[in-house]
Amino acid sequence: MKYFIVSLCSLFASGCSAESDFIQKDCGYLSEDYLIVNFDSNSASRTLSIGKSALTFKGTTLKDMKWLAEFTDIESFTFENDVLLKITLNSGFSKNIGRVTASCKKLINSHFKERDVVW
């Protein structure tokens, strides 16, 4: 039993990376309509897929549930300190996704601008 508890604690510790520890690894178009941004930390990864009218988030930590948000469900999409991508939904749910490069930030902003999406 003692080993089970130690194993469980280790699993939670490795699965709960700090949200700001995620750094953008890749940023580019899968097709004309889908911008894919991949993030990595020491022990986990995240993917943000931004389409024509919605985005999908999925991650590999215990805290990262997969979710879909229509653009109309998003209250704000910001870059804190110019690099930390943060998404807040109208429901009040908020998620720091990870740090992005200036070129990826420009690509994301351009993607939304082309679709007349402004927050």
N, C-alpha and C positions, 0 to 999 in steps of 0.2 A: 504494500500500500504506500509506503514511504517513497518508493521509486516512482510510483504512478504520479504522486503529487509533485515530485521534483520534475518529472517529464512534462507534466501539464503546465507547470510554471514556466519551464523553458520554452514550451510551445507558445505560450502567451507573450513572453518577452520577445521572442524572435518575430512574432507576427504583428507586433504593435509598434512599428517604426514611427518616429515622429513625422508628422505630415510635411514639415518643411525640409526633411532630409531627402525627399524625392527630387531628383534632378532630371531634367529632360534629356533623353538619350537620342531620340529621333523625332523629326517633325517634317511631315510632307504629305502630299496628296496620294491616296490610294487610287482614286479616280478623280474625275473633274469635280465631283460633288462631295467627296469625303476626305476631310483633313484628319490625319491620324497623328497624335502626339503620344509618344511613349516616354515613361519616366522609370528610373531605377533608383533604388537605395541599396544599402549593403546587403539586405536580405529579402527584398521584395520588388515587385514591379507594378506599374499602373499603366492603363491605356485610356486615353480620351479620344473618342471618335466623334467628330463634328460633321454633321450632314447638312442637308438643305434646310431642315426645319426643326431638328432636334440633335441632342448630343447623348452619347452613351459613355458611362464611366465604368471601368472594372479594374479591380486590383487583386493582389494575391495575399494581402494580410487579412487577419481575422476581422478587422474593423472595416475593411473595404468591401461592402456589398455592391453588386452590380446594380446600376440604376440608369434609367432613361429619363431625360427631361426635354419636353418640347420647349422651344425658345420662348413661348408665351408663359411657361412655368418658371422662368428664370427672372429673379428680381435684379441681380447684378452679376457681372462677369468682370472681375477686376484683376489688376496686377499690383499687389501691395509692394511697396518699395521698388516698383518698376520691374520686379522679377517673379514674385510669388503669385502664381495663378490661384485665384479664389473664386468659387462659384457659390452664390446664395440663391436659394429658391424662394418663391413666393410663400411657401409653407413655413419659412423660417430656418429650414435646414441649410447649413453652410459647410463647405468643405474646402480646405486648403489642398490643392491638387499637387503642386510642386513648383520648383523654380524652372523658368524657361529662359532661353537665350533671347537677345534682342531680335535676331532674325526670325525666330519662331513667333515671338510676340507680334511682329509685323505681319507675318503670314496669317495668324489667327485674326487679328484686327481686320485685315483685308478680306478674309473669308466672310466675316460678319457684315462688313460694309457692302460687299457685292450682293448680299441678300437683304439689304436695307434693315439690318437688325442693329438697334441701338439701345443701350441700357443707361 
